[in-house]
């Protein structure tokens, strides 16, 4: 299959929520981003957003990622999914107010995983929504898992899967820092930003950084990018930009030059 | 396949919303119903709710049922779906507050129709959610239609399809009147309630009532029941009860005797 001109835009949970307070949304940021999406008017766009302070505390409290081990977790799963739909509702509110024909597609209604990896993705409505001219919006979600009972599906895994499924030509990752650094930019002032990386450079970086899953010195960013590798291997370009800065998402959508990290196959 | 002990509970949009004001929810009624569902503790239960003043005004304003004829309708479709998710969110809020492990399953994320009739229903997550012990909650929704572009999927069609799919043994229809009458009970005080009907009696009644789709003298109830015929033909019992009256849904779920209309195959 040839690449289409589809774009997958990820909005990190840390951009649209306040991690210091459970269920605290950054509604002004959400509205600004909806406005940027409206202005950019990108066709074949799919948005995926994270959970931030809506998804994570409930998921952690109820150990949803680890799977079903106690019937008491059932209400915790229900709660985690519900909180994600509440955050998603705020995104949808803003997008529709900005006249964007955005339609939420609920991951837990069409996806199951096996040991945390997507196993079935029933996508007839999603594909037809995109073809009809809608902007589908998905999110990290609590989902049924065929081995664990249930688990958490990250927005990052979803991004990579969607990019491959729709033969996207690019992925834009909106986060709360300027891109991928050689250290956590929130902790170390001397952290150096990578502006351009190939997959080979990324892999070399990985062996240099050690085991990011155990201790990610980049502040969690490396783990997110690793999830994108299957899409990057297919030649899809990923650009990491700071979505907390006004017009950075807009400029990325418009393919204007923008501060950030671009990762390409070669 | 044998019948299971699954129950499909429909909650009419007129029960949980106020038809006189757009986007006006009857939150006290929603909370009472959530409490009744918690008390009844019914296993293998699926809930479907209607749209009332959340779904209907936006759907009508944008002619969603009639299909896609103008790109301007796209935002109207997005709005209609979004409003339904807002009403659904209020239901989920209450159910989860009452410790019910309820998980919303978004019809437009897993169903497409063809000329208004369900064509594809990708149900892997729905089936597994039910098996895992969750209470799936669905609703009338704006959906993709392979012929019309999009349309409205009624909660009633969803109920009939789910009852057949899950080999339910019963359907409970919660409405804002006491059951099926020979005239509109809201308009005619002399309207007589049917307490028990067979399919044959229902069909005779239909020829007597004329064409309910053109002018439903029963106040819209006959049309809803007609949608259930495929399920009734399979031997599934349907009971119509007044969900605005406290404990009627609870008693129906507990299989206690209750004022209403029961429809059986014979």
Interface residues (C-beta under 8 A of the other chain):
Chain A: X68 X71 X74 X75 X77 X78 X79 X81 X82 X85 X86 X89 X92 X93 X95 X96 X99 X100 X101 X102 X103 X104 X105 X106 X108 X109 X110 X111 X112 X120 X122 X124 X125 X126 X128 X129 X132 X133 X134 X143 X144 X146 X149 X150
Chain B: X68 X71 X74 X75 X77 X78 X79 X81 X82 X85 X86 X89 X92 X93 X95 X96 X99 X100 X101 X102 X103 X104 X105 X106 X108 X109 X110 X111 X112 X120 X122 X124 X125 X126 X128 X129 X132 X133 X134 X143 X144 X146 X149 X150
